[in-house]
Amino acid sequence: MLEIQNLSVTYSNGVEALSEVNLQMDLGGICGIIGPNGGGKTTFVKGVLGIVPVKGKVRFRGKPIKYWAKKTAYVEQKKDLDLDFPISVLNCVLLGTYPKLGFFKRPGATEKTAAKKAIEQVGLVGLEDRQIGELSGGQFQRVLIARTIVQDADLIFLDEPFVGVDVNSEDIIINLLKQLAKEGRAIFMVHHDLSKVRRYFEEVILINKTVIAYGETLTVYNKENLKKTFEVLDNPLFN
């Protein structure tokens, strides 16, 4: 279970980005985080992970979220990543092994084998030595998923992973994530394409500065809650 108590985030300029979020979540499948631009979706993820200063408490399996740092993976929005950093696909994936190894150990044969297997899973065999800056958007996103796979994380957070991604890569990624969820991983994804919510997510969090609704997609992803979340009275997507 993931427990969130009174989670609030206020920026240094005094603007409250997230207010009094309270959730108790029995995790299973992939949970979508849905809301308007500027509604606090990314702030929610960063607040849960403690990346930004917060008020409130977050616990996973009865322990503070920081206890699970080595078993937590976070894939930021692509625009926040340095694609010019001189690192190959294989070495980028190998970064996922460092939480277990520690800072003073280098990946060995076991880790390299696991990284190559993950690269195969995401369909990028033959690109191991390619620099990440030379990849397409979809290929790079698959590299980040491969890095998550080798980390063997129990908690996985992805922020808009399908922005700038081709249809083939999106299909590969969502199918991999569904498989990881079946294996017991708890997966959260910030997502903006409302037309795919019912197909991708077993559960959803609808958020606009605070949580409007949370639960099984078939139950809470409805016209009434969408109107409350997006503060829009008439939109064919919400019918």
C-alpha positions as CSV (number, residue, x, y, z in Angstrom):
1,M,0.0,0.0,0.0
2,L,1.1,3.6,-0.8
3,E,-0.2,6.0,1.9
4,I,-0.1,9.8,1.3
5,Q,-1.1,12.0,4.2
6,N,-1.8,15.8,3.8
7,L,0.7,16.2,1.0
8,S,1.1,19.9,0.1
9,V,3.7,21.7,-2.1
10,T,4.2,25.5,-2.0
11,Y,6.7,27.2,-4.3
12,S,9.2,29.7,-3.0
13,N,7.1,32.5,-4.5
14,G,4.2,31.5,-2.2
15,V,2.1,29.8,-4.8
16,E,0.5,26.6,-3.6
17,A,1.0,24.0,-6.3
18,L,-0.6,21.1,-4.5
19,S,-3.0,21.1,-1.5
20,E,-3.8,18.5,1.1
21,V,-3.6,15.3,-0.9
22,N,-4.7,12.2,1.0
23,L,-4.7,8.8,-0.6
24,Q,-4.5,5.2,0.5
25,M,-3.7,3.0,-2.5
26,D,-3.7,-0.8,-2.8
27,L,-1.5,-0.9,-5.8
28,G,-2.0,-3.2,-8.8
29,G,-1.6,-2.5,-12.5
30,I,-0.7,0.9,-14.0
31,C,-2.2,4.1,-12.4
32,G,-2.6,7.1,-14.6
33,I,-2.2,10.6,-13.3
34,I,-4.5,12.8,-15.3
35,G,-5.2,16.5,-15.1
36,P,-4.9,19.9,-16.9
37,N,-1.7,21.6,-17.7
38,G,-0.4,23.4,-14.6
39,G,-2.7,21.2,-12.5
40,G,0.1,19.8,-10.4
41,K,0.6,16.3,-12.0
42,T,4.4,16.6,-12.1
43,T,4.5,18.4,-8.7
44,F,2.5,15.5,-7.3
45,V,5.1,12.9,-8.5
46,K,8.0,15.0,-7.3
47,G,6.2,15.6,-4.0
48,V,5.6,11.9,-3.4
49,L,9.3,11.2,-4.2
50,G,10.6,14.1,-2.0
51,I,12.3,15.8,-4.9
52,V,10.6,19.1,-4.0
53,P,10.0,20.4,-0.4
54,V,6.7,19.1,0.9
55,K,4.4,19.1,3.9
56,G,2.9,15.8,4.8
57,K,3.9,12.2,4.8
58,V,4.4,9.5,2.2
59,R,4.8,5.8,3.2
60,F,5.1,2.7,1.0
61,R,4.6,-0.8,2.6
62,G,4.5,0.9,6.0
63,K,7.9,2.7,5.7
64,P,8.8,6.3,4.7
65,I,9.2,6.6,0.9
66,K,12.9,7.5,1.3
67,Y,13.5,4.0,2.7
68,W,12.7,2.6,-0.8
69,A,15.0,5.0,-2.7
70,K,17.0,2.2,-4.3
71,K,13.8,0.4,-5.4
72,T,12.2,3.5,-6.9
73,A,12.6,4.6,-10.5
74,Y,11.7,8.0,-11.9
75,V,11.7,8.8,-15.6
76,E,11.4,12.5,-16.1
77,Q,10.0,14.3,-19.0
78,K,12.3,14.2,-22.0
79,K,12.6,18.0,-22.1
80,D,14.2,17.9,-18.6
81,L,17.0,15.5,-19.7
82,D,20.3,16.3,-21.3
83,L,20.3,14.5,-24.6
84,D,23.7,16.0,-25.4
85,F,25.4,14.1,-22.6
86,P,28.1,11.8,-24.2
87,I,26.8,8.4,-23.1
88,S,26.0,5.3,-25.1
89,V,22.8,3.3,-25.0
90,L,24.4,0.5,-23.1
91,N,26.1,2.7,-20.5
92,C,22.8,4.7,-20.0
93,V,21.0,1.4,-19.3
94,L,23.8,0.3,-16.9
95,L,23.0,3.4,-14.8
96,G,20.0,1.5,-13.5
97,T,22.4,-1.0,-11.8
98,Y,24.1,1.7,-9.7
99,P,21.5,1.9,-6.9
100,K,22.3,-1.7,-6.0
101,L,26.0,-1.5,-6.6
102,G,26.7,1.7,-4.7
103,F,28.9,4.6,-5.9
104,F,32.2,2.9,-5.4
105,K,31.5,-0.2,-7.5
106,R,31.5,-0.5,-11.3
107,P,29.1,-2.7,-13.3
108,G,30.5,-6.1,-14.1
109,A,29.6,-9.0,-16.4
110,T,26.4,-9.8,-14.5
111,E,25.2,-6.2,-14.8
112,K,26.2,-5.9,-18.5
113,T,24.3,-9.1,-19.3
114,A,21.2,-7.8,-17.5
115,A,21.5,-4.5,-19.4
116,K,21.8,-6.2,-22.8
117,K,18.8,-8.4,-22.0
118,A,16.8,-5.2,-21.1
119,I,17.9,-3.6,-24.4
120,E,16.6,-6.7,-26.2
121,Q,13.3,-6.4,-24.4
122,V,12.8,-2.9,-25.6
123,G,13.7,-3.8,-29.2
124,L,17.0,-1.9,-29.5
125,V,19.5,-4.7,-30.2
126,G,22.3,-3.3,-32.4
127,L,22.1,0.2,-30.9
128,E,24.1,-0.6,-27.7
129,D,27.0,1.7,-28.8
130,R,24.9,4.5,-30.2
131,Q,25.1,7.8,-28.4
132,I,21.7,8.8,-26.9
133,G,21.7,12.1,-28.7
134,E,21.5,10.2,-32.0
135,L,18.3,8.3,-31.1
136,S,14.8,9.1,-32.1
137,G,12.4,10.2,-29.3
138,G,10.8,6.8,-29.2
139,Q,14.1,5.0,-29.1
140,F,15.4,7.2,-26.3
141,Q,12.3,6.6,-24.2
142,R,12.8,2.9,-24.6
143,V,16.3,3.2,-23.3
144,L,14.9,4.8,-20.2
145,I,12.5,2.0,-19.8
146,A,15.4,-0.5,-20.2
147,R,17.2,1.4,-17.4
148,T,14.2,1.0,-15.2
149,I,14.0,-2.8,-15.9
150,V,17.6,-3.4,-14.8
151,Q,17.1,-1.3,-11.7
152,D,14.4,-3.9,-10.7
153,A,12.4,-1.1,-9.1
154,D,9.2,-1.8,-7.1
155,L,7.9,1.7,-7.6
156,I,8.1,3.3,-11.1
157,F,7.0,6.8,-11.9
158,L,6.9,8.1,-15.5
159,D,6.2,11.7,-16.4
160,E,4.7,12.0,-19.9
161,P,6.7,9.2,-21.4
162,F,4.8,9.2,-24.8
163,V,5.5,12.9,-25.7
164,G,7.3,12.9,-29.1
165,V,7.2,9.1,-29.3
166,D,6.3,7.1,-32.4
167,V,3.3,4.7,-32.3
168,N,5.5,1.6,-32.5
169,S,7.6,2.7,-29.5
170,E,4.5,3.6,-27.5
171,D,3.0,0.2,-28.1
172,I,6.3,-1.5,-27.0
173,I,6.5,0.7,-23.9
174,I,3.0,0.2,-22.7
175,N,3.1,-3.6,-23.2
176,L,6.4,-3.7,-21.2
177,L,4.9,-1.6,-18.5
178,K,1.8,-3.9,-18.3
179,Q,4.2,-6.9,-18.0
180,L,6.1,-5.2,-15.2
181,A,2.8,-4.5,-13.4
182,K,1.8,-8.1,-13.7
183,E,5.2,-9.0,-12.0
184,G,4.2,-6.9,-9.0
185,R,5.6,-3.4,-9.8
186,A,3.6,-0.4,-8.8
187,I,3.6,2.0,-11.8
188,F,2.4,5.6,-12.0
189,M,2.3,7.5,-15.2
190,V,1.5,11.2,-15.9
191,H,-0.5,11.1,-19.1
192,H,-2.2,13.7,-21.3
193,D,-4.0,11.7,-24.1
194,L,-7.5,11.3,-22.6
195,S,-8.6,9.0,-25.5
196,K,-6.3,6.2,-24.2
197,V,-6.9,6.4,-20.5
198,R,-9.4,3.5,-20.4
199,R,-7.1,1.3,-22.5
200,Y,-3.9,2.0,-20.6
201,F,-4.8,2.3,-16.9
202,E,-6.5,0.1,-14.3
203,E,-6.6,3.0,-11.9
204,V,-6.5,6.8,-12.3
205,I,-5.8,9.8,-10.1
206,L,-7.6,12.9,-11.4
207,I,-5.8,15.9,-10.1
208,N,-6.1,19.7,-10.3
209,K,-4.1,21.3,-7.4
210,T,-5.6,18.5,-5.3
211,V,-7.0,15.1,-5.9
212,I,-10.5,15.3,-7.5
213,A,-11.0,11.5,-7.7
214,Y,-9.1,8.3,-7.3
215,G,-10.0,4.7,-8.0
216,E,-10.6,2.1,-10.7
217,T,-10.7,3.6,-14.1
218,L,-14.1,2.1,-15.0
219,T,-15.6,3.7,-11.9
220,V,-14.0,7.2,-11.5
221,Y,-13.0,8.1,-15.1
222,N,-16.4,9.6,-16.0
223,K,-17.9,12.8,-17.4
224,E,-18.7,14.3,-14.0
225,N,-15.2,13.9,-12.5
226,L,-13.5,15.0,-15.8
227,K,-15.5,18.2,-15.8
228,K,-14.5,18.9,-12.1
229,T,-10.9,18.1,-12.9
230,F,-10.6,20.2,-16.1
231,E,-13.1,22.8,-15.1
232,V,-14.7,22.5,-18.5
233,L,-18.4,22.4,-19.0
234,D,-18.6,21.1,-22.6
235,N,-16.0,18.9,-24.3
236,P,-16.8,15.9,-26.5
237,L,-14.0,13.9,-24.8
238,F,-15.9,14.1,-21.5
239,N,-19.1,12.7,-22.9
